Amino acid sequence: MLLFYIMATTQNTINTDNNSLIVQSFKPKVKPSLTSYSPQSIKDFISTIDGFIGLSSDVLDLIVENILIKKYHRGEYIVRHGEKGDTMYIIGDGEVIIPVIGEKFDNIVFLTTGAIFGEMSLLTYEDRLADVIAESKIVILLEIQRDKVELILKKSPQFGQFLTNLLRKRLKDNKVTDQYIGKYKVKGLLGTGATSDVYSVSNVLINKNLAIKVLNHSNLEKGHDLINEAKLMARLTHRNIIQVYDLQKVYGTIGIIMEELKGFALDTIISERKNKGIGFTYTEILSIIRQIAEGLSYVNSQGIIHRDIKPANCIHIVESDTIKIMDFGIADRINSNKLFYEEELKGTPSYIAPEIILARIGQSLKIDYRADIYSLGVIAYEMAAGIKPFDSDNLSEILKMHTDSTPDWSRLPEDLPDGLTKFIKGALIKDPETRLSDWEHIKYLLDTDLLNLHQEKLIDDKKEKTNNTSNDNLDTIRKSAESRSNMKGFIEVMSTIIGVNNPILKHHHQRVAILAIAIGKKMGITSNELEGLEMASMIHDIGMVFIPALILNKSDKLLDQEFDIIKEHPKTGYDLIKGIELDLPQLNIAQIIYQHHEKINGSGYPNGLLGDDILPLAKILCAADVLEAISSDKSYRKAQFMSKAIEEISVNKGILYDSNVVDACLELFTENIHIDIFG
């Protein structure tokens, strides 16, 4: 594998039959030849070469001790195409040529004094990609072999930075041949960090864009952390968590293959807003914090603590308006019996929980998911107040603030939504035992604020539009249209919230709506009734959002008290919707949601209604809900055939389910009408 350091380039093209021959000369700006072979002369010479610049004197001494000096004559092959290599070369004096045969054109590359080639053989056992031939009468080369590099690395990990620089230069700048990390074609360098580089790559076989996080060679001792990160993240599949696909050994280090995120880190967004004097709207804060909370609650439910929640590790994906949590490098498994004593501080000082700090200074403490809640509280405070709750240029002072100081609550806006205020103040409690620590309650607080803000916006919009008209007849028509538009907008917001909290539930709503509309049309209900039925179907189980995930996702039979909690969801949904129907009370959306689990024999819930006491549209929704539920996967069983669902409502026609509704269902499916509820 070859790297060509481009100091200055002149290029000429010669046409030869079907191909073009490109002649490239790479000459250093000012690079005197190596005239003396003393250790000091060699050290002075290489210290001015890219890749070596910045290495300490001790590391340079180690390199010089392990360098071989060789002389080549014009026409002599230094490297052969296809052979295995284990040596990197630095041109001390003279010039070499590299013929590179390409698909569209051939290259002849000239390298001169100070250039490096063959360096990838220090990192990989792959075949050489081209010949290298001595062009000058005499060429002096400084050679470093792979086994010597391993010795240098053991004595001085800092030398690893040299290897990382070589790899970075190769993958980022070399245009002679396509570059690969394993089977992944490199598209570019996305970013560099203190311990790793991230490259944009593509899997050419399946045409999928990905990213690879490559551990720097100077941090190989942290390979365990990267492996730990990959193992933990490979278990996680959630829309608010970056997806990890694989772990590979690459170029003498380790790489994690993950999804490529096209967005901006939250710290960048916060910084840009601050520089422009633009704050976040309360809806923006709530949406961002709510999504991070959703991701963290999932992570914690999988027995993992992130331990480094900060804006830099939260990426906003612009296209989908989604927040993704990344970087699980110091994450740990939750162990209720484990006490932590930290020899080194792990985490970011401005966002670190007090218990992690105290564990470092000698107190053995239990560190669990509540540390993540604290960090999220810091982010929420920062977004709302415009400053961090604790900040200083002095590390010790910041840490002491986290353990001893109270945030300046006066910096929070007076009109900050109540739920968000309660979350911030509850999350930043020092003692984890009294800290706000119920994820479901946290999400409830944030969701309530989001709903209230949306309702206020609808009312404000309605008032503003009403005040701008003087024609009563037109106003009546307009208000009716607005009511439907606003209600649909509200339904969309609710559906989005449901999707964040429970994507499976959102898909259930969508499929039930398709079935319900098909049944309603078969029964010949009016267009207004169809509209109300569709709206109710899209959020009929919204009350489920507030039921603990442990109950919703339980894989065995529910206890009586757990089922009692489940039975509360129609009333919860009704309470959420009843005050937001605007000018559309005739659609009875809230009541339809309230009654969708009622059965005509009085055995349903929550009120045990009988027969005609149940709204006709609620009867349709009930049947559609049953059909979809039976034919879909549940946490406690696999999906059954639709024929089984049809059998359920047929057997209970006139007992549990309205006869007219059942007849419409049977007609739909016996007529072989295609109803795509799984598209």
Helices and strands as residue ranges (DSSP letters): E 9-16, E 19-26, H 39-46, H 57-65, E 68-73, E 77-79, E 87-93, E 95-101, E 105-112, E 116-117, G 119-122, E 132-134, E 138-145, H 146-155, H 159-173, E 180-181, E 184-192, E 196-203, E 208-215, G 217-222, H 223-234, E 244-250, E 253-259, E 263-265, H 266-276, H 282-301, E 304-305, G 311-313, E 314-317, E 322-325, E 332-333, G 349-351, H 354-360, H 370-385, H 395-404, G 409-411, H 418-427, H 439-467, H 472-501, H 503-523, H 527-538, G 542-546, H 549-552, H 560-566, H 569-577, G 578-580, G 585-587, H 589-595, G 611-613, H 616-630, H 642-651, H 659-670
